[in-house]
Amino acid sequence: MNHTDISRQRRLPYATITIAAANVIYFFYLLFIGALGTTSGMVDKGALLVVKGTYIGGWSQLFTSMFMHFDIQHIGGNLLIMVIIGAMLEERLGRVRFLFSYFVSGLAGNAATILWYCMLGKTVVSAGASGAVFGLVGTLFCLIFRNRGSVPGFSRSRMLIMIFLIIYSGYNSAGINTVAHVAGFLAGTLCGLLFNSIWKAWQEDRKDGPFAGA
């Protein structure tokens, strides 16, 4: 195996794996202590809470709520998308940029949730990695759209259809925080614009490798 072959070997997406593991560990912790799915338990352990238009909580909930899920379907759906897209972005953008996109999008989704429900004067409990996950989708969409479909199987049209189906499914499902989804996606798209040159450099470096073309 020559030097070029070695340089093109895939590296394990450690950051993606770590975030996924943290979500799973916290999920089973909430299950073990009996807090999973209960309003008081979830709020006590870090979920966002808005009561009649007033945010009840501090800065820490903006982060802790990103690692909390209400049931197995909730965490399963989020982690499936996160692992697939997260590993792809981490490989091409690097761990730091991947984590930046993930957490900025998650924080944007949570901040938008608080502002939206405070403005409406409603009461809501919110938790989940959806804002961060939709941010990764937004980042990937932006990079593929600007680079004419640079990942096999992820053309512009397929990405548009996938995003439409995800958003439509969420909009028509009870208990889904569409505000966090949209805000996270927009934040992730901005991250994609920021990292476009890095993506192009990776593609240029690997143009003769197994991931070239689309």
N, C-alpha and C positions, 0 to 999 in steps of 0.2 A: 504494500500500500504506500503510495507516494505522499509527499507533504500536502499536496492539494487535496487529496482524498481525506486525509486526517482533518484538515481545517474545515471540511464540509460536513463532518459528522454532527448529528443533532446533539444538542446539550439538553439535559433534563430541565424542564421548566420549573425550577425550584420555587420561585415566587408564587406561581400559579398553584402548585401543589400545597405550599404552606398556607395560602389563603383558604383553599378548599378544605384542608385539614382543620383549620381554625373554626370554620363554619360548622363542620361535622361535629367536632369536639364540643363546641358550645351548644349545639342542638341536643346532643345526648345529655349534657349537663342539665339543661333546662328540663328535659324529659325526666331525668333521675330525681330532681328536687320537686317535681310536680308543678313547675311553673309554665310548662309548654301549653300554649293555647288558652291560658287564663289571662284575663285583662290585668288583674292586680299583679300576678306573678311576672308577666312579661314587662310591665312598666317598671316594677321594682328591680328587674335585672337589666334594664337599659333600653327599652323600647321608647319611641317618641310618643308623647302624650299632649294633645291639644284639647282643652276643655272649654267649650263655649267661646271659642275664638281666642283663648289665652294659652300660650305655650307653657306647659308645666315641666320644667326640666332645665338642664344646663348644657354646656358645650359637650360634655362626655357622651351624651345620648346620640349626638350626631355621628359618633364613631361606633359606639356599642351596638346601636340598632342595625348597623350594616352586617353584623354577624349573627343576627337572630332571625329565626323563621318560625312560623306558626304550626306547620305540619310537614309531613314527609313529602307531599306533593310540592309544597312551596320550596323547600330546600333542594329537592331533586331537580326541578325545572331550572332553577337558577344555576346550580352547580354544573349541570350538563352543558349549558351554553357557555358558562365561564371557563370550564376546562378546555373545551374545543377552541374557542376564540382566544382565550387567554394564553394558551400555549403557543398559538400561532403568532400573536403579537409580541410575546416575551422573546421568542426566538429572533424576530425581525427587528424589534425596537430596543431590546435589552430589558433587564429587570427593572431598573430605575424608572424608565419611561413607562413601562407597563404598569408599575405600581402607581405612578403619578396619575395616569389616565384612570385607573380603577378607583383610587380614593377621591380624586377631584370630582369624578362623576357621581360617586356615592354621596359625597357631601353636598353636591349641587342638588341631587334628588331629595335629600332630607331637608335642606334649606327651603326648597320650593314647596315641599309638603307642608312645612310649618307656616310659611307665608300664605299659601293658598287656603288652608283650613282656618287660619286666624282671620283672614279676610272674609271668609264665608260665615264665620262665627259658629262653626260646628265643633263637635267633639269627635276625636278620632285617636285610635292607637295604631301606630305604624312601625313596622320592622321588616327587615329583609335586605338582601343584597341586590335587589332589582335595579335600583338606580345605578349602581356600579356596573352591573352586568350589561345594562342597556348602554352605558357609557362605552364599554368595550365594543359593543355592536356598532355604535356610532363612530368610534375610531377606525374600526376595520372598514366600515362603509365609506368613510371619507377617503381613506388611503386607496381603496380599490377604485373608487369612482374617479379620483384624480389621476390614477395610474392605469386606467383602462383595463381593469380586471387582471391584476398581477398575481392572483392565486388560483390554481386549478380548482374548478368547481365553484368559484365565487365570482361570477361575472356581475356586471352592474345590474342587469335585469333580475338576476336571481337574488341579489342582495335586496333590491327594492321590494320584490315579492315577499321575501322572508321577513323583512321589517314590517311590511303592511300586515302580514298574517299575525305576527307577534303582537303588534299594537292593537289590532282588531280583536284578537282573542282576549287580551287583557281588558279592553274597553267593555267587552260584553260579558265579563265574568265578575261575579259579586266579590267584593273585598279586595279588588286589585287596585293598587295605587298608581293610576295612570299618570298623575302629576309627576311622581318620582321617575317613572319610565321616560317621559318626554324630556324632563329637565336633565336626567342623566345622559340620555342620547345626545342632546344638544351640546352638553359639556364635553362628551366624548368626541363629538365631531370637531369641536375646536381643538382638542388635543391632537386629532388626526392632522389638522392643518399645521399645527406646530411641529409635528414629527415627520412631515412629508419628506423632507430631505434625507432623513435617516432611513426611511423606508426605501427611497430610490437608491441610496448607496448600497443597501443590503441586496436589492434586486440586481444591481449592476455587478456586485461582487460575486453573486451566485448565478449569473446569467447562463453559465454553461453547466450548472448543477441540476439535480433532479427536480428542483422546484421552478425551473425557468419557464417563461411563457404562460399563456392562458388561452 
